[in-house]
Amino acid sequence: MENSLFSALAISFSLVALLTPLLIRGLRSLKLTQPIRVELPPDHQAKRGTPLMAGMILLIGVITSMYFHPKPLVLFLGATFVLFSLVGFADDFKKAAFQDPSGISGKTKLIFQFAFTFILLYVLVNQFHLSSDITIYKGFSLHLPIFAYLILAVLFIVGSANAINFTDGLDGLLINVAIPTFFFFFVISEKIEVQTFSLVMIGCLLGLFIYNIYPAKAFMGDTGSLAIGGSLAFLAVIEKVEILIPLLFSIYLAEQLSVILQVWYYKKTKLRIFRMAPIHYHFSLKYGWNENKIVMVFGFISWVSAFISWSLWKFIL
């Protein structure tokens, strides 16, 4: 079984590493490139014209997972990835095709995310018998009525997916932060489907990292980041580790919280808490950190968060 898992990782890594240059060439020839918002720092303006939507290549992970373990839960995780990726693709396509940095409206994106999340949760509850209990610690769970649990789960999944999407703002940042999170689910899960999907996604992300590291040859776009976000949020629900999310998703939540606080404080005072939000831009503008330093520090924090989360899971949950 272990050989099968690591074969899946190796195959997904190799396919993504080999095929991404072809995708980049196709995106460039179709002029599907990243428009840059005028308010971003000068070093980001130089990225104008970089191919967008390279996150499509991560669908190789879905196919590889299904090949190695064509089981219902793998199909469900694949469907989760594809549906969230479609929302991101629609946003990226408008940005790239019309060179419109705003993409589709935030309201439209949220409507589709809420709809897809509700459908997927309905399937998870009815076909996979997802419990509405939230584990607090060993031997004690908070039991919620299924309707209340579904409302909380929908809000959590959509919120987490968008928080993870905010993290995709620097070359290689989301990949470097997401790999430890997927590794956490690989380590804790007793489900071969979750292990396979998590390890395959790590392989895909490592393959894409070759082309997404600074200076990026391509951006994954919302096509990849929303799919990663939706997948990780659903993995947390499937594995019943909701209580660990503030720690496990610490980087993603910090990114999202910085945006919320910035908007709220500016509306009240016309002043800004951060030089720019999400918070990774603040470290660049205020402290002069280059992209590689931010990516390395945030990635390290993500590994620490994953390790502490694993420790709490092992000894408390």
Steps between C-alpha positions, in 0.01 A plus 500: 500500500782744586666427166171581327470829688849618422467384140194726477703791641788437257270469199302815584822696555652377174189567291460854635872577465504373140167638376497845662737650236253393229213661691703820549576514128131454417386767745756744365399434139135563591606818684338375821730699725478668839384863515650686797307734728647851490518526881740206534870572568730582203669158505159344436438722199789324330300176516246629251468254211582188706277207391200450728287192581794259531300349788320296235800266506406396854208306353765237427489434874129423485551261208798330664310454828207342316735271308666364814188483717177529298285501813199718589687725744775569246232582242342736754831677570560523127156655450573750778824601334341533154197703614706755692747510213217586259408805708863609496529429127205729421665778700843444343364478147330840527817650647725354231279522192383857566806615700265593781667463844161492674382179329144389569319664791566381853126447543488262203799304628341465844164390361662213310724407793208487742291298253776247428590472869142430602463232231829335595415504871160348425678216319751465783225470762271269304747280312799497736306540827690804621437556869374836626717464812798731550781331693629720783739250659522126552172361626311828468321636195258784450186360339319742270169459320581413139350824368711713735809299413441543127468877536825519698676263261393698192624825656824336608572340160424809291686723744804271506505463120512876461757541777725253317432685177628825660829322572575462129654846463875442466701263282493156659331618821183291498684188386756537778227547760256237368744208482533473884120512532448219251779307674315536832194330351716230344655422839187501716253325271420132521312521171705385200299735278598806706861384520515451123335831415717696747826342383413539134419868553840544667661343194308734268586807705868409502489457123331839453734666750784465248321753278326706771803580714637855468520624231188306403467377144126456559235570763258231618225763536169444674467191280753336730473695825122466546523129417774457761294701748181302450686169516683582824182629665309182409790284623472673838128418513550140386772439758300678775783733602294819489624593848860519370426732209602829668847349545528281191373777270684775690668656195183494291293653781761770562486593132120519504481679835746764382268584209191513723672722759648726233161561336318546832759739647523705181122545483497624860810720501621542138831363634669164436626246752729335244695656217304266274282192547511201483774507760778355282513834316545679835826314566622599157409869518569573868800277573647463153483120500546353153258239368726204571539601865125538550434166330763324714379653829132435430583146387695437820209627709268267309725200576509596870121540503459158337738337750327653803161407355622142456624494862164622629317251278714212624486575871173689544264401221 
